[in-house]
Amino acid sequence: MNIEVVPYSSDWAKQFRVLSDDLRSWLECVPVVAIEHVGSTAVRGLFAKPILDVDVIVRREWVGAAITALSAADYTHQGDLGVIDREAFLAPDRNPARHVYVCVENTLHVRNHLAVRNTLRQDPELRDRYAEVKRQLASDVEMDMARYVAGKSAVLQDVLAASDLTAEEKQQIFELNNRT
């Protein structure tokens, strides 16, 4: 498997704004807490796989309605894919390429996504270090996704260490990221 990591594109922010408006339209019957652009494409200057990561954040009691609304918009519900309180969706097209998740507000994985994004936005040195790790990993033509994710672990621990998450949250994330 070849992992594609490309330089930051300002188009990603524009694509997110359009997608966010579309999602809000499709979810008009659901009181959405927030629609967040997370992941590497949300960080100006960061090399990334050219796939938007979007967290649609709702209160727990609205998850079912959000699943129904996105399914009606031709998104394919994939279940939680092993992450409690996060429902994954396959988009009906690749314009733009994206991962869309319905997430319960205030859960650890939502706080993790936001903390990583915000820390990388605020710390250019960490952002550039993370970018270099990603570029090096992606340059290996024999790289697979599991090794790619594992190869980013050390620098992501440094990003989390610099974040505003509590020590307990950082430990929980570390344990989740390093389970076998």
Backbone as a chain_set.jsonl record, in Angstrom:
{"seq": "MNIEVVPYSSDWAKQFRVLSDDLRSWLECVPVVAIEHVGSTAVRGLFAKPILDVDVIVRREWVGAAITALSAADYTHQGDLGVIDREAFLAPDRNPARHVYVCVENTLHVRNHLAVRNTLRQDPELRDRYAEVKRQLASDVEMDMARYVAGKSAVLQDVLAASDLTAEEKQQIFELNNRT", "coords": {"N": [[0.846, -1.181, 0.0], [0.581, 2.173, -0.852], [1.138, 5.123, 0.829], [-0.186, 8.262, 0.632], [1.054, 11.399, 1.229], [0.764, 14.797, 1.273], [1.737, 18.271, 0.599], [0.341, 20.953, 2.614], [-2.828, 22.265, 1.683], [-4.64, 25.145, 0.914], [-7.108, 24.798, -0.096], [-8.325, 22.824, 1.377], [-9.469, 23.971, 3.71], [-11.426, 25.544, 2.52], [-12.946, 23.547, 1.247], [-13.852, 22.229, 3.518], [-15.533, 24.19, 4.66], [-17.641, 24.345, 2.759], [-18.529, 21.668, 2.863], [-19.276, 21.529, 5.571], [-21.447, 23.299, 5.598], [-23.172, 21.841, 3.913], [-23.504, 19.511, 5.48], [-24.775, 20.616, 7.732], [-27.163, 21.383, 6.531], [-28.247, 18.876, 5.77], [-28.549, 17.859, 8.285], [-30.523, 19.331, 9.493], [-32.681, 18.789, 11.155], [-31.547, 17.978, 13.463], [-30.16, 18.925, 16.533], [-27.188, 20.093, 16.277], [-24.156, 20.206, 18.019], [-21.581, 21.003, 17.231], [-19.655, 21.228, 14.217], [-16.714, 19.997, 13.376], [-13.586, 20.498, 11.838], [-11.102, 18.319, 11.813], [-8.002, 16.507, 12.351], [-5.092, 16.219, 10.186], [-5.478, 17.777, 7.842], [-6.709, 19.989, 8.808], [-4.874, 21.691, 9.823], [-3.051, 24.415, 9.178], [-0.278, 24.473, 7.046], [0.603, 21.892, 7.541], [1.739, 18.787, 6.368], [-0.268, 16.245, 4.89], [-2.437, 13.354, 4.552], [-4.553, 13.579, 1.792], [-7.338, 13.822, 2.759], [-10.236, 14.894, 4.218], [-11.051, 15.091, 7.656], [-13.881, 14.937, 9.578], [-15.711, 15.801, 12.371], [-18.894, 15.479, 13.474], [-20.552, 16.768, 16.016], [-22.727, 15.844, 18.536], [-25.297, 15.783, 21.094], [-25.72, 12.929, 23.161], [-28.345, 11.831, 23.028], [-29.153, 12.485, 20.484], [-27.809, 11.044, 18.582], [-28.918, 8.853, 17.125], [-30.843, 10.155, 15.498], [-29.12, 11.717, 13.979], [-27.699, 9.754, 12.591], [-29.779, 8.687, 11.052], [-30.454, 10.961, 9.503], [-28.054, 11.484, 8.044], [-27.851, 9.078, 6.67], [-30.079, 9.31, 5.02], [-29.084, 11.218, 3.352], [-27.514, 9.818, 1.685], [-25.144, 8.906, 2.835], [-23.229, 6.182, 4.003], [-23.744, 4.31, 6.801], [-21.34, 3.012, 8.942], [-21.124, 1.957, 11.437], [-19.551, 1.894, 14.72], [-16.91, 1.241, 14.364], [-15.241, 0.176, 16.302], [-14.773, 2.256, 18.071], [-16.112, 3.623, 20.777], [-18.994, 5.65, 21.118], [-18.679, 7.023, 18.745], [-19.71, 7.281, 15.5], [-19.137, 6.062, 12.334], [-19.066, 7.123, 8.888], [-19.38, 6.382, 5.444], [-18.789, 8.384, 2.747], [-20.972, 9.541, 0.092], [-19.655, 10.228, -2.192], [-16.436, 11.292, -3.512], [-15.77, 13.95, -3.365], [-15.251, 16.476, -1.565], [-12.603, 14.075, -0.803], [-13.231, 12.349, 2.177], [-13.627, 11.642, 5.691], [-16.297, 11.107, 7.72], [-17.692, 11.544, 10.874], [-20.083, 10.925, 13.392], [-20.181, 12.128, 16.534], [-20.371, 11.78, 20.078], [-20.81, 14.486, 22.229], [-18.183, 15.928, 24.237], [-16.72, 13.585, 24.715], [-13.825, 11.489, 25.222], [-12.412, 10.892, 22.814], [-13.249, 12.964, 21.118], [-12.303, 15.223, 22.507], [-9.61, 14.581, 22.339], [-9.131, 14.697, 19.499], [-9.609, 17.461, 19.091], [-7.716, 18.597, 20.814], [-5.251, 17.713, 19.733], [-5.383, 18.887, 17.163], [-5.585, 21.653, 17.871], [-3.22, 22.065, 19.349], [-1.226, 21.53, 17.412], [-1.814, 23.597, 15.644], [-1.048, 25.775, 17.158], [1.641, 25.431, 17.721], [4.24, 25.733, 15.826], [6.728, 24.417, 15.649], [6.323, 21.799, 16.66], [4.354, 21.046, 14.818], [5.831, 21.072, 12.401], [7.713, 19.117, 12.972], [6.076, 16.875, 13.241], [5.049, 16.795, 10.641], [7.374, 16.146, 9.208], [7.932, 13.562, 10.174], [5.684, 12.228, 9.182], [6.082, 12.542, 6.411], [8.484, 11.122, 6.039], [7.697, 8.522, 6.784], [5.714, 8.015, 4.844], [7.252, 7.979, 2.578], [8.324, 5.486, 2.36], [7.921, 2.887, 0.29], [6.888, 0.435, 0.916], [5.275, 0.822, 3.05], [2.585, 0.257, 5.287], [-0.757, 0.923, 6.508], [-1.031, 0.343, 9.271], [1.642, 0.301, 10.216], [2.307, 2.917, 9.553], [0.599, 4.448, 11.213], [1.542, 3.571, 13.722], [4.165, 4.48, 13.532], [3.891, 7.207, 13.826], [3.348, 7.546, 16.458], [5.157, 8.309, 18.596], [5.76, 11.065, 18.163], [3.185, 12.068, 18.257], [2.586, 11.591, 20.918], [4.193, 13.532, 22.068], [2.895, 15.778, 21.091], [0.425, 15.512, 22.396], [1.36, 15.724, 25.012], [1.96, 18.416, 25.099], [-0.529, 19.49, 24.974], [-3.727, 20.754, 26.234], [-5.031, 18.78, 27.612], [-5.949, 16.79, 30.474], [-3.757, 15.079, 32.799], [-4.741, 12.53, 33.351], [-6.449, 12.114, 31.132], [-4.562, 12.151, 29.061], [-3.122, 9.849, 29.706], [-5.103, 7.892, 29.365], [-5.55, 8.114, 26.6], [-3.02, 7.413, 25.66], [-2.973, 4.724, 26.482], [-5.113, 3.69, 24.953], [-4.096, 4.099, 22.375], [-1.979, 2.376, 22.354], [-2.785, -0.202, 22.717], [-2.913, -3.735, 22.251]], "CA": [[0.0, 0.0, 0.0], [1.309, 3.425, -0.905], [0.466, 6.152, 1.618], [0.042, 9.565, 0.018], [1.099, 12.557, 2.114], [1.016, 15.931, 0.386], [1.816, 19.56, 1.306], [-0.918, 21.585, 2.989], [-3.554, 22.984, 0.638], [-5.678, 26.042, 1.439], [-8.391, 24.284, -0.581], [-8.944, 21.98, 2.394], [-10.331, 24.807, 4.554], [-12.585, 25.916, 1.688], [-13.758, 22.341, 1.093], [-14.522, 21.976, 4.793], [-16.634, 25.15, 4.831], [-18.756, 23.897, 1.91], [-19.02, 20.41, 3.427], [-19.944, 21.846, 6.828], [-22.768, 23.845, 5.245], [-23.977, 20.719, 3.422], [-23.848, 18.662, 6.615], [-25.791, 21.331, 8.527], [-28.414, 21.299, 5.781], [-28.752, 17.511, 5.889], [-28.826, 17.596, 9.698], [-31.324, 20.452, 9.988], [-33.602, 18.329, 12.203], [-30.726, 17.521, 14.596], [-29.437, 20.03, 17.16], [-25.755, 19.813, 16.222], [-23.35, 21.012, 18.929], [-20.52, 21.594, 16.415], [-19.061, 20.448, 13.136], [-15.296, 20.336, 13.518], [-12.561, 20.017, 10.908], [-10.033, 17.777, 12.655], [-7.002, 15.803, 11.569], [-3.985, 17.004, 9.634], [-5.905, 18.767, 6.847], [-7.24, 21.144, 9.535], [-3.752, 22.44, 10.392], [-2.328, 25.158, 8.142], [1.15, 24.194, 6.95], [0.931, 20.505, 7.872], [1.588, 17.747, 5.347], [-1.386, 15.392, 5.283], [-3.144, 12.561, 3.563], [-5.557, 14.532, 1.307], [-8.671, 13.363, 3.139], [-10.755, 15.682, 5.329], [-11.657, 14.4, 8.79], [-14.933, 15.806, 10.083], [-16.476, 15.322, 13.517], [-20.195, 16.097, 13.72], [-20.695, 16.549, 17.45], [-24.11, 15.952, 18.997], [-25.574, 15.184, 22.4], [-25.938, 11.477, 23.067], [-29.716, 11.467, 22.648], [-29.395, 12.836, 19.09], [-26.988, 10.223, 17.684], [-29.789, 8.096, 16.223], [-31.412, 11.078, 14.509], [-28.028, 12.114, 13.075], [-27.454, 8.601, 11.719], [-30.9, 8.645, 10.102], [-30.357, 12.101, 8.582], [-26.933, 11.289, 7.116], [-28.207, 7.952, 5.803], [-30.999, 9.851, 4.015], [-28.26, 12.016, 2.436], [-26.718, 8.822, 0.966], [-23.955, 8.464, 3.557], [-23.387, 4.802, 4.458], [-23.363, 4.149, 8.205], [-20.432, 1.878, 9.107], [-21.039, 1.582, 12.845], [-18.555, 2.643, 15.49], [-15.566, 0.775, 13.98], [-14.454, -0.094, 17.502], [-14.592, 3.454, 18.904], [-17.379, 3.888, 21.452], [-19.534, 7.013, 21.025], [-18.324, 7.63, 17.458], [-20.311, 6.54, 14.398], [-18.431, 6.372, 11.086], [-19.861, 7.137, 7.662], [-18.744, 6.402, 4.136], [-19.42, 9.449, 1.967], [-21.543, 9.069, -1.174], [-18.747, 10.609, -3.276], [-15.094, 11.646, -3.026], [-15.566, 15.353, -3.692], [-13.866, 16.045, -1.41], [-12.357, 12.835, -0.053], [-13.486, 12.699, 3.564], [-14.136, 10.724, 6.705], [-17.285, 11.832, 8.521], [-18.048, 10.824, 12.087], [-20.998, 11.52, 14.355], [-19.521, 11.909, 17.826], [-21.048, 12.276, 21.269], [-20.065, 15.627, 22.772], [-17.353, 15.837, 25.448], [-16.061, 12.296, 24.917], [-12.367, 11.57, 25.175], [-11.875, 10.948, 21.459], [-13.495, 14.315, 20.596], [-11.326, 16.124, 23.157], [-8.317, 14.217, 21.767], [-9.054, 15.29, 18.16], [-9.511, 18.917, 19.192], [-6.453, 18.942, 21.469], [-4.161, 17.527, 18.763], [-5.512, 19.943, 16.151], [-5.281, 22.971, 18.438], [-1.797, 22.116, 19.715], [-0.439, 21.654, 16.178], [-2.043, 24.947, 15.111], [-0.391, 26.766, 18.013], [3.068, 25.147, 17.905], [4.814, 25.431, 14.514], [7.843, 23.47, 15.759], [5.731, 20.458, 16.741], [3.691, 20.804, 13.527], [6.84, 20.736, 11.401], [8.292, 17.819, 13.351], [5.058, 15.882, 12.893], [5.031, 16.731, 9.174], [8.563, 15.428, 8.74], [7.728, 12.143, 10.484], [4.701, 11.714, 8.228], [6.713, 12.485, 5.086], [9.448, 10.014, 6.037], [6.951, 7.258, 6.788], [5.027, 7.857, 3.56], [8.236, 7.764, 1.507], [8.615, 4.049, 2.316], [6.955, 2.303, -0.646], [6.309, -0.769, 1.522], [4.548, 1.23, 4.258], [1.159, -0.025, 5.369], [-1.416, 1.869, 7.406], [-0.745, 0.026, 10.672], [2.999, 0.791, 10.518], [2.258, 4.374, 9.444], [-0.006, 4.955, 12.448], [2.48, 3.292, 14.812], [5.344, 5.326, 13.351], [3.582, 8.578, 14.262], [2.973, 7.502, 17.867], [6.05, 9.049, 19.497], [5.576, 12.512, 18.01], [1.842, 12.393, 18.742], [2.655, 11.655, 22.381], [4.736, 14.859, 22.374], [1.805, 16.734, 20.824], [-0.518, 15.396, 23.508], [2.012, 16.246, 26.217], [1.886, 19.875, 25.025], [-1.932, 19.898, 24.88], [-4.391, 21.139, 27.48], [-5.701, 17.641, 28.228], [-5.477, 16.461, 31.809], [-2.82, 13.951, 32.86], [-5.543, 11.306, 33.259], [-6.879, 11.971, 29.742], [-3.371, 11.799, 28.27], [-2.825, 8.445, 29.996], [-6.14, 7.076, 28.718], [-5.287, 8.134, 25.161], [-1.82, 6.602, 25.459], [-3.35, 3.314, 26.61], [-5.917, 3.337, 23.791], [-3.243, 4.087, 21.183], [-0.946, 1.346, 22.455], [-3.339, -1.519, 23.026], [-2.584, -4.727, 21.229]], "C": [[0.888, 1.24, 0.0], [0.509, 4.483, -0.152], [0.837, 7.505, 1.023], [-0.044, 10.655, 1.075], [1.55, 13.726, 1.256], [1.14, 17.211, 1.202], [0.423, 20.113, 1.592], [-1.515, 22.313, 1.791], [-4.617, 23.871, 1.283], [-7.058, 25.622, 0.944], [-9.1, 23.455, 0.488], [-9.881, 22.783, 3.294], [-11.588, 25.214, 3.788], [-13.518, 24.717, 1.518], [-14.519, 22.034, 2.381], [-15.702, 22.921, 4.976], [-17.859, 24.737, 4.007], [-19.373, 22.624, 2.492], [-19.781, 20.654, 4.731], [-21.336, 22.412, 6.571], [-23.7, 22.736, 4.758], [-24.435, 19.827, 4.582], [-24.921, 19.322, 7.478], [-27.158, 21.257, 7.846], [-29.038, 19.913, 5.936], [-29.176, 17.174, 7.318], [-29.726, 18.669, 10.311], [-32.29, 20.048, 11.1], [-32.864, 17.877, 13.468], [-30.02, 18.733, 15.214], [-27.936, 19.686, 17.281], [-25.021, 20.752, 17.186], [-22.271, 21.743, 18.129], [-20.193, 20.653, 15.267], [-17.617, 20.904, 13.07], [-14.45, 19.695, 12.428], [-11.386, 19.594, 11.779], [-9.035, 17.047, 11.765], [-6.026, 16.772, 10.915], [-4.414, 18.035, 8.608], [-6.461, 20.027, 7.502], [-6.139, 22.04, 10.084], [-2.955, 23.088, 9.263], [-0.834, 24.825, 8.204], [1.553, 22.753, 7.193], [0.742, 19.594, 6.664], [0.505, 16.788, 5.832], [-1.767, 14.436, 4.161], [-4.295, 13.455, 3.103], [-6.999, 14.049, 1.505], [-9.119, 14.189, 4.343], [-11.305, 14.754, 6.403], [-12.63, 15.37, 9.434], [-15.651, 15.116, 11.23], [-17.758, 16.142, 13.621], [-20.525, 15.761, 15.166], [-22.137, 16.834, 17.871], [-24.206, 15.433, 20.433], [-25.968, 13.728, 22.18], [-27.344, 11.129, 22.548], [-30.045, 11.775, 21.183], [-28.588, 12.001, 18.101], [-27.856, 9.484, 16.672], [-30.384, 8.976, 15.133], [-30.346, 11.522, 13.508], [-27.704, 10.98, 12.104], [-28.54, 8.527, 10.649], [-30.772, 9.752, 9.058], [-29.216, 11.922, 7.585], [-27.196, 10.112, 6.179], [-29.148, 8.411, 4.696], [-30.264, 10.711, 2.983], [-27.263, 11.13, 1.682], [-25.357, 8.522, 1.582], [-24.229, 7.046, 4.051], [-22.859, 4.681, 5.881], [-22.518, 2.89, 8.35], [-20.336, 1.393, 10.546], [-19.932, 2.357, 13.533], [-17.106, 2.258, 15.171], [-14.648, 0.614, 15.193], [-14.198, 1.099, 18.39], [-15.959, 3.821, 19.486], [-17.725, 5.367, 21.345], [-19.066, 7.767, 19.785], [-18.87, 6.742, 16.353], [-19.69, 7.005, 13.081], [-19.372, 6.289, 9.893], [-18.963, 7.147, 6.447], [-19.503, 7.415, 3.299], [-19.932, 8.909, 0.639], [-20.671, 9.407, -2.389], [-17.388, 10.959, -2.665], [-14.759, 13.101, -3.367], [-16.077, 16.228, -2.562], [-13.785, 14.669, -0.73], [-12.494, 13.183, 1.433], [-13.883, 11.489, 4.393], [-15.081, 11.558, 7.563], [-17.695, 10.947, 9.687], [-19.099, 11.61, 12.854], [-20.456, 11.13, 15.725], [-20.37, 12.48, 18.959], [-20.168, 13.367, 21.89], [-19.313, 15.271, 24.053], [-16.723, 14.476, 25.704], [-14.556, 12.462, 24.743], [-11.848, 11.665, 23.745], [-12.137, 12.306, 20.812], [-12.491, 15.288, 21.2], [-9.915, 15.855, 22.627], [-8.143, 14.866, 20.392], [-8.831, 16.791, 18.237], [-8.182, 19.342, 19.822], [-5.278, 18.797, 20.509], [-4.202, 18.633, 17.722], [-5.062, 21.292, 16.71], [-3.813, 23.116, 18.807], [-0.931, 22.284, 18.47], [-0.634, 23.019, 15.519], [-1.238, 25.991, 15.867], [1.117, 26.589, 18.12], [3.702, 24.746, 16.571], [5.961, 24.422, 14.563], [7.33, 22.032, 15.828], [5.057, 20.089, 15.42], [4.705, 20.353, 12.485], [7.507, 19.397, 11.701], [7.334, 16.682, 12.972], [5.003, 15.701, 11.376], [6.205, 15.919, 8.649], [8.448, 13.927, 9.011], [6.769, 11.533, 9.469], [5.308, 11.562, 6.838], [7.686, 11.314, 5.001], [8.735, 8.67, 5.98], [6.317, 6.997, 5.422], [5.999, 7.599, 2.414], [8.64, 6.296, 1.365], [7.545, 3.371, 1.457], [6.297, 1.031, -0.101], [5.495, -0.465, 2.773], [3.094, 0.79, 4.173], [0.561, 0.876, 6.451], [-1.1, 1.59, 8.873], [0.643, 0.532, 11.072], [3.056, 2.31, 10.462], [1.708, 4.984, 10.737], [0.952, 4.749, 13.625], [3.7, 4.194, 14.73], [5.133, 6.76, 13.786], [3.392, 8.672, 15.775], [3.85, 8.373, 18.763], [5.835, 10.555, 19.381], [4.173, 12.914, 18.463], [1.79, 12.419, 20.26], [3.222, 13.009, 22.817], [3.684, 15.946, 22.138], [0.809, 16.696, 21.979], [0.071, 15.953, 24.8], [1.921, 17.767, 26.266], [0.453, 20.39, 25.026], [-2.484, 20.285, 26.252], [-5.209, 20.005, 28.102], [-5.14, 17.382, 29.616], [-4.512, 15.274, 31.742], [-3.571, 12.628, 32.73], [-6.001, 11.071, 31.819], [-5.718, 11.551, 28.852], [-3.018, 10.327, 28.477], [-3.839, 7.527, 29.329], [-5.896, 7.002, 27.212], [-4.062, 7.289, 24.844], [-2.176, 5.119, 25.495], [-4.188, 2.854, 25.42], [-5.05, 3.196, 22.537], [-2.214, 2.963, 21.204], [-1.485, -0.004, 22.864], [-3.038, -2.477, 21.894], [-3.794, -5.491, 20.781]], "O": [[1.84, 1.329, 0.776], [-0.661, 4.715, -0.457], [2.013, 7.851, 0.92], [-1.071, 10.82, 1.734], [2.585, 13.661, 0.592], [0.712, 17.256, 2.355], [-0.545, 19.786, 0.904], [-0.794, 22.903, 0.986], [-5.404, 23.401, 2.105], [-8.07, 26.045, 1.503], [-10.329, 23.388, 0.51], [-10.977, 22.319, 3.609], [-12.686, 25.225, 4.346], [-14.736, 24.853, 1.631], [-15.682, 21.631, 2.344], [-16.771, 22.489, 5.407], [-18.985, 24.776, 4.504], [-20.595, 22.516, 2.6], [-20.825, 20.043, 4.961], [-22.294, 22.044, 7.251], [-24.87, 22.69, 5.137], [-25.601, 19.438, 4.657], [-25.868, 18.662, 7.906], [-28.182, 21.09, 8.509], [-30.234, 19.798, 6.204], [-30.038, 16.324, 7.54], [-29.691, 18.887, 11.522], [-32.677, 20.891, 11.909], [-33.493, 17.443, 14.433], [-29.355, 19.487, 14.504], [-27.496, 19.076, 18.256], [-25.247, 21.962, 17.165], [-22.06, 22.942, 18.311], [-20.426, 19.447, 15.341], [-17.331, 22.057, 12.747], [-14.582, 18.507, 12.135], [-10.748, 20.435, 12.412], [-9.217, 16.984, 10.549], [-6.13, 17.987, 11.077], [-3.776, 19.083, 8.502], [-6.666, 21.033, 6.822], [-6.427, 23.041, 10.74], [-2.275, 22.408, 8.494], [-0.212, 24.886, 9.264], [2.73, 22.416, 7.066], [-0.301, 19.631, 6.012], [0.372, 16.545, 7.031], [-1.468, 14.669, 2.99], [-4.966, 14.046, 3.949], [-7.761, 13.893, 0.552], [-8.452, 14.184, 5.378], [-11.949, 13.751, 6.096], [-12.26, 16.487, 9.794], [-16.138, 13.994, 11.089], [-17.712, 17.354, 13.83], [-20.751, 14.599, 15.501], [-22.687, 17.902, 17.603], [-23.314, 14.738, 20.918], [-26.487, 13.364, 21.125], [-27.497, 10.231, 21.721], [-31.098, 11.371, 20.69], [-28.676, 12.23, 16.894], [-27.553, 9.492, 15.479], [-30.422, 8.58, 13.969], [-30.636, 11.685, 12.323], [-27.463, 11.226, 10.922], [-28.243, 8.327, 9.471], [-30.959, 9.51, 7.865], [-29.396, 12.183, 6.395], [-26.802, 10.151, 5.013], [-29.033, 7.956, 3.558], [-30.758, 10.911, 1.873], [-26.29, 11.624, 1.111], [-24.499, 7.94, 0.919], [-25.345, 6.744, 4.473], [-21.679, 4.919, 6.139], [-22.937, 1.813, 7.925], [-19.539, 0.503, 10.843], [-19.433, 3.35, 13.004], [-16.177, 2.895, 15.667], [-13.448, 0.877, 15.124], [-13.473, 0.98, 19.377], [-16.849, 4.273, 18.766], [-16.855, 6.229, 21.467], [-19.056, 8.997, 19.767], [-18.522, 5.563, 16.281], [-19.714, 8.193, 12.756], [-20.328, 5.513, 9.876], [-17.931, 7.818, 6.413], [-20.722, 7.319, 3.155], [-19.395, 7.934, 0.114], [-20.927, 8.921, -3.491], [-17.219, 10.924, -1.446], [-13.603, 13.435, -3.626], [-17.223, 16.676, -2.598], [-14.76, 14.176, -0.163], [-11.945, 14.184, 1.895], [-14.387, 10.483, 3.894], [-14.691, 12.608, 8.074], [-18.003, 9.767, 9.519], [-19.009, 12.833, 12.953], [-20.295, 9.948, 16.03], [-21.002, 13.526, 18.815], [-18.96, 13.197, 22.055], [-19.748, 14.429, 24.839], [-16.234, 14.229, 26.807], [-14.084, 13.454, 24.185], [-10.931, 12.443, 23.48], [-11.313, 12.763, 20.021], [-11.893, 16.09, 20.482], [-9.118, 16.781, 22.48], [-7.127, 15.513, 20.139], [-7.974, 17.335, 17.541], [-7.591, 20.339, 19.406], [-4.402, 19.661, 20.47], [-3.179, 19.251, 17.427], [-4.256, 21.988, 16.093], [-3.223, 24.177, 18.601], [-0.002, 23.092, 18.468], [0.293, 23.54, 14.898], [-0.795, 26.98, 15.284], [1.811, 27.503, 18.567], [3.707, 23.568, 16.216], [6.146, 23.652, 13.621], [7.842, 21.151, 15.137], [5.173, 18.954, 14.956], [4.479, 19.377, 11.771], [7.827, 18.636, 10.787], [7.757, 15.654, 12.443], [4.92, 14.574, 10.887], [6.044, 15.097, 7.747], [8.827, 13.114, 8.169], [7.016, 10.441, 8.957], [5.072, 10.56, 6.163], [7.71, 10.596, 4.002], [9.123, 7.786, 5.217], [6.38, 5.881, 4.908], [5.604, 7.054, 1.383], [9.234, 5.911, 0.358], [6.386, 3.293, 1.863], [5.26, 0.604, -0.608], [5.07, -1.38, 3.478], [2.449, 0.928, 3.133], [1.289, 1.512, 7.214], [-0.917, 2.531, 9.644], [0.805, 1.122, 12.14], [3.779, 2.929, 11.243], [2.287, 5.923, 11.284], [1.147, 5.657, 14.432], [4.216, 4.629, 15.76], [6.098, 7.463, 14.086], [3.287, 9.774, 16.314], [3.331, 9.104, 19.607], [5.738, 11.245, 20.395], [3.997, 14.005, 19.006], [1.025, 13.193, 20.835], [2.784, 13.57, 23.82], [3.599, 16.912, 22.895], [0.398, 17.742, 22.48], [-0.635, 16.581, 25.59], [1.817, 18.348, 27.346], [0.235, 21.601, 25.073], [-1.811, 20.163, 27.276], [-5.995, 20.242, 29.019], [-3.989, 17.715, 29.9], [-4.466, 14.557, 30.743], [-3.091, 11.705, 32.071], [-5.944, 9.94, 31.335], [-5.876, 10.691, 27.986], [-2.654, 9.637, 27.525], [-3.467, 6.488, 28.784], [-6.025, 5.932, 26.617], [-4.06, 6.534, 23.872], [-1.735, 4.349, 24.642], [-3.995, 1.743, 24.926], [-5.249, 2.283, 21.736], [-1.637, 2.637, 20.166], [-0.728, -0.866, 23.31], [-2.925, -2.082, 20.734], [-3.688, -6.366, 19.921]]}, "num_chains": 1, "name": "protein.A"}
